[in-house]
Amino acid sequence: MLVPMEPLNTERRVIEAAETLALSLGNNPNHTVAAAAMDTNGRIHTAVNVYHFTGGPCAELVTLGVAATAEAGPLVAMAAAGDGGRGLIPPCGRCRQVMLDLHPDLLVAVQTETGPQMRPIAKLLSDTYFFPDAQAERVFRFNRRYYDAVVSGRKTSSVRWDEQIAVGPAIFYFEDDAECAPLRGEILEAKRYQIDDLTPERLRLPEGGSVEGYIEGLRQHYPLMPVDAFVDVVDFRVVPSDSGPVHEGQMATA
């Protein structure tokens, strides 16, 4: 199911960066597409394609290399635009597979009849194949209002619908807020329940918490969630600061 996702302000910056670079390309037939990608620290990396009859790389793949050179870590948003005022263009099949394998939590900008929308990269490939040896770093997204609760340890669980959850290390990314530094964390467990089977215990609700109220908030966040949906209850923790090296300048630890 493709859930409409309006670009956040930070994601609009990515789209603008791609479109601005595309407008500067001129008439060079070897460089006709520009791409931009944002990492979890809010930095935007840009590049253009390199056309060659032997199969030169698309702009998205060159951008992945540029970001890797800058030690960007996992990317959270990508956009590509064509020269000559073509605007946003979707990634080709090869780029979709590469982005899925190397940055499985990436959101990609696509043009629709109502304007730009963001799509999870996994939703751009039907019957998705995951390359098992990719060793991609995972990203777990939060609304920025939860930052203090996550850092302090007051919030250690979350309920998700129609998201790709992987148990293990992850970068906790707080959307659309440059002041909330990403955190190194770990997804401890993800248990799937049908929504009617949720209980206060399964939702980790405090005493007096309402299951009905929680589900209503969940439906507001996921307006297309079916009434009989299955959801994942995800337990997580922030990794202590002495737990090992991270990308330099890339994230904070609690």
N, C-alpha and C positions, 0 to 999 in steps of 0.2 A: 504494500500500500504506500503510495506517494503522498505523504502528509505535507500540505503547503507550509513552507518555512520562509517567511520574509527575512531578508538579510538584516542582521544586526548592524549597528553603526560601524563596528570594526570590519565586518564583512563587506560593507559598501566601500570601505577604503581599499580593500583588495580588488574589487571590481573596477574602481576608478583607476587604480594603478595599472591594471592590465589594459584598460581602454586608452589611457593616456599614452602608454608606451606604444600601443598599436598605431595610434595616430601619428607617431613620429617616424614610422618605418619607411615612408616614402614609397618609391617604386622598385625597390630591390626584390627581384623574384626569389631570391634565396632566403629572405627573411620576411615572412608574410603574416605571422601570428605572434602575439605577445602573451605572456602569462605572468601571473603574480600569485604568491602564496604567503600565508601568514603562519608564524610559529606560535607556540603557547606563550611567548613573552611579548607578542604583539608586533614583532618585527616583520616587515614585508620584504620578500625576496622576488626579484623580477628577472626575466630572461626572454629571449626570442627563439623561434625555431631555426634550424639549420637545414634547409632543403638540399637534397642531393639525390641523384637518380639511384644510388646504391641504398637509399633508405636513411636519410638524415633524421636526427631526433626532432620530435615535436617540441613546441615551446614548454609544455608542461614538464616534460622529462628533463629539459635543460634547467628549468627552474628547480626541480628536485636536486640536481647536482649543485646548483648555486647555493641552495639552502644547506646542503650537506657540507659544503666547503666552509660555510659560516658556522658550523656546528649548531645548527638550529634545533636539532631534535625533531620530534614529531610535528607535523604540520596540521593545522586545524581548518584552513580555508584555502580554496584554489579558484582562480578564474582565468579564462583565456579569452582573448579578443582578436578579431581579424583586422587586417589592414584595410585601407580604403573605406573606413567608416562602417565596416560590417558589424561592429559591436560584439557582444558576447557570442561565443561559439562553444558547443559542447565538446568534451574530449572524445577522441577516437577510441576504438575498442582496446587497442594495445595500451594506451595511456590509462584507461580505466582499470585494467588488470594490474598494471604496475603500481598505480596509486593505492589500489586496494591492498596489495601485498605489503607495500612499504609504509603506508600511512592509512591503516584501516578505519580510523575514526575521522577521516577528512570529510569536510563538507565542500561540495563543488557548486559553483554558481552556474545556472542555466537560464536561458531566456525563455519566458513563457508569454502567453497572450496578455497576462496582467502585469508583466514586468519581470525583473530578475527574481529567481527563487533559489534557495540553497537545497541541495540534495545530498544525503549521505552517500558516499561513494559506493557502498554495498548495494544501494537501491538503483544504481545506474547499470548494474549487471544482473541479468536474470539467472537463476540457478547458479549462484555464485560459487566459484572455485577459489579456495584459499591456498596459496603456496605454503606448504608446511614448514619450510626452512627459512622463511623470510625474516624471522626474529624481529618483527616490528615492535616498537614501543607503543603502548596503548595509552589512550587519552580517555579520561572519565570527566564528563562535563557537569558543571553546576551553575545554577543561577548565582550571580554575584552576591545576592543577599544572604547566602549561606556561608560566606567566607569565615566570619568570626566563629560560627558554631562548629565548622569543620576543623579549623585550626585549634580551637580549645578542646576538642574532643567531645563536645556536647552532642554533635550529630555524627553518628557512625553507621547510619543506614539510609537507604534511599530506595524508592520504588520506581521502576522503569517499565515502559511499554514500547515494544517494537524497536528496541535498541540492541546493538551487538555488544554483549557483556562477556568479558574474558576474565577469569580468575587469575590473579597474579599481579605483578608490579604494574603501576599505571601512573601517569601524570594527571593530577587533579587540576583541571582547567576551569577558571571562573570567567564565564562569557562576558564580553563587552565591557571589561573593566581593567584598564592598564594598571590600576593601583593595587589590584589583588594579584600578587605574584603566584604563579603556579606552584603547586606542592608536589613533592614526591610521595606517593602513597601505595597502597596495596588493596586490591579487591580480594577479600577473604572468602566470600561465599556468595553465590547467587542461587536462590531457590525460586522456582516457578509455581505460581498458584493461579487458579481461576479467580476472578475478582470477587465472586460470591463466597469464596472460601477464606477470604482474609479475616483475620481476627486481631484484637488488640496485641496479642502476643506476637503474631507473625509480623505485624507492622511496627513492632517495637514502640508502641504508644505509651506515653506516661499515664499514670493513674488518672482516670477520668477522661482520657482521650476518646474521641468518637470515631469509630470506623466509618460511619456514614459521612461524617464531615471530611475525613481524609480522602475518601473515594470521590467526593464532590470536587475537592481541590485537584485531585488527579485528573478528573474529567475536564476541568478547566484548562489544565496544562496540555492534555492530549484530547482535543475536541473531537477527533475522529475515532477515538478508542471505542470498540464495540461494547455492548452491554455485557457480553459474555467473554470478554477478553481474558487472556492469560497475561500476567504481569510478573516481573522479576523483582523479588525483594533482595537487595544487594547490601551486604555488610562490608565495611571498609575501614581502613585505618590510615592515619598519616604516619609515614615512616620517620623515626627520630633522626635528628640531624647528624648523628655519628654513624649512620648506617652505610656510608659509602659515597663515592664520588658521583657528582651529577654534572650535566652540561654547564660549563662555566657561564655565569651570569644568566642562566636559563630559568632556574626555579628556586624556591625557598623550601625549607623544611621546618617543621614545628619543633 
